[in-house]
Amino acid sequence: MGALEVDKVVHRHQAWRLISCIWLHAGVFHILANMLSLVFIGIRLEQEFGFVKIGLLYVLAGFCGSLLSALFIQNGISVGASGALFGLLGSMLSELITNWTIYENKLAALLTLIVIIVINLAVGVLPHVDNFAHIGGFVSGFLLGFVFLIRPQFIWISQKYASSGQSATSVTKHKKYQYVLWIISLILLLVGFILGLVMLLRGVNLNDHCSWCHYLTCVPTSHWSCNSGRVFCEMIQSGNQMNMTCQSNGRNIIFELPDSNPSQVQVRDLCRKLCS
C-alpha cells in the first residue's frame, strides 16, 4: 500500500515508497497526533512563507527522514509523517537563526524552540518510535530553512516613495551571512541526498559502520526491550566464513557462506536468525 519497506525499495526498485509512506499512518491516534502537531507548527510557517515553500519543505524533509530511516532500520515496515513534521521544527530553528536581527525576545524564542525539539527527540528513544526518521527530517529541515526561509534584513526606500529631502538608498536587502548559509546548506543537502540514495539502492546498512547508532532510536531498559523486529550484528568476513555477533543478545557464531561475496539479503537473514 506504499509503506516504507526497505527490501522492496532496494530489490524491487520501489523508491517511491520513501515519499508515499509519509501519507500513511498506523491508526487513528497516530494520524490525530500528527495532524495536531501540523496545526501548531505548520500554520504559522505557511502564513509567513506561503503554501508552496512550506509544502515543498515538508515533502523534502519527509523524504530525507525516510531515507535515513531506511539506511538504519532495514527490517519491518514504517509509516508516518513524523520526519516531515520534524523538518518543520528544524526549519523554524534555522529560520530564527538566519532572520535573527528582525526578531524581538530572541533568546526566549530560541530556548523555547530548543526545549521543544529536545523533548520530541527524547521521545524517539522509546520502542516502536522511528527516531532515525525524526533525526533525518530535522537535519534536512534545518538546512532547508536556510535555503527557503530567508527574509530581507534591511528596509529600503525607492526614489518614487522617498520623502522630500530624502534620497533613495540601494542598500542590499539580505545580509552576507544569509547568502553564506544558503550556499553551504544547499551543498550539504545535495551531497547528503545523493550519497544517501546511492547507499540505499546499493543495499548498504549503516549499522554495519556504526555499532552504537541503534541507541539513537531505542534505548533498552528494564521496562522495555528494543528487539521488536530490529536486529543489529557486527560482522567480520574472512574468505567464505562470516564471524557474526548479535548486539542485542551477545550471541556469536561463525557461518559458512555459500560464496565469498554474500548479498545484503543473505547477511540480514543470517543476522535475523542469530538474534531470534
PyMOL commands that set and color helices and strands:
alter all, ss='L'
color gray80, all
select helices_A, chain A and resi 6-11+17-23+28-49+51-72+82-98+100-102+106-123+131-148+176-201+206-208+213-216+264-275
alter helices_A, ss='H'
color red, helices_A
select strands_A, chain A and resi 233-238+241-246+252-256
alter strands_A, ss='S'
color yellow, strands_A
deselect
rebuild
show_as cartoon
